[in-house]
């Protein structure tokens, strides 16, 4: 759910709901969230060596 709510950050909508904003902050601070986010991001940023030529 944190990932879905993060999409609202730019809209400013979460500023109207401090409880949801705090929920997102707690979720983002969790080590498991950081690992999962890094793993997901790696799919888009890791380019195999064969493609780099």
Secondary structure, DSSP 8 states (H G I E B T S, - for coil): -HHHHHTTGGGTGGGG-HHHHHHHHHHHHSHHHHHHHHHHHHHHH---HHHH-
